[in-house]
Amino acid sequence: MLLAALPDTEALIVPAEATDQHQTTERQRHGRPNVCTMGAYAFQGHRGAPMRETQANIERVTRLNAHIQRLHLSIEDSLNTIKPGQTVLARRFYGSQPEQWQPYLREHWWPVAVTAKPGHPSEMTVDRPTYPSYDPGQQYTLLGPVGKPFAYKRTIRQVLMIAHDTMPSPLLMSTEWLLSNKVNTTLVLSGKAVDYPVSELPKELEVIRSDDKLQWPNRVMTVGWADQVFVAVGQDDEMGRFKEVLELFKALRAEVPKQYIFGVSQLIQPCGVGACQACTISLQGGDYALACLDGPALDLTALHLP
Ligand code: FES
């Protein structure tokens, strides 16, 4: 179902980039690369990815557990080509109603799934905390897609996803796509992530519950088999937790090559187009990356970690 919404398999297999191509360069930083072409409605980011403002409608809201609710949205067809790893920035839209107070920052939504069936509106599914509340019929404007798709190797057979003290939602759209392309996929849930309802996950997905220290049975084997790893962590100390996971892999593997383990950054993104620098992440060598343009998935071996 997800695959039907996506253009083709090859489009998602992005050649791994050399580390020095993964970062925001001096010219891009100061060369005013972001071009607004349609007032507030279409932007061109550093990487040339088209970002548009589209409208969405909440069709249904379901409760996954005491902490998570799932929004089912009808979206414009132009957004149904969004790929695993890309996100949207959402703001409530009140139409002709009197203007309402709204926070400056948009909400950062990570699609869990996108479906597109001929003759039906495209649908996007998003996990959100149970506060604030959402209701069917509410309209939103979505800026997106934000960021780059996850960059899978071309010869990938086994992918390991780790949600460490955070909801696994940023990884879920990717797992659906990998499974439908016959890539064995394992999801490790640790800390707060263990409460995520597995009934909402694909049946083909191997799910492992670890303890808070990322210990689980056959851990060495799981890590050894993985061709690539994507990690999402709790937001209280994202870089510290990325370092914790990277150190673990260095201890369990003979080597941790480049383009092997990626941290999926969930930093707050006020603009999503590289203008505000709020999502800056330090890289080794003194340069930096922007999560909204270079990420959200960044090679952990390239980051300057504490
Ligand atoms: S969100 Fe503004 S630069 Fe990334």
Residues whose N, C-alpha, C, O or C-beta is under 5 A from the ligand:
A	BS01	FES	I268 Q269 P270 C271 G272 V273 G274 A275 C276 Q277 A278 C279 L290 C292
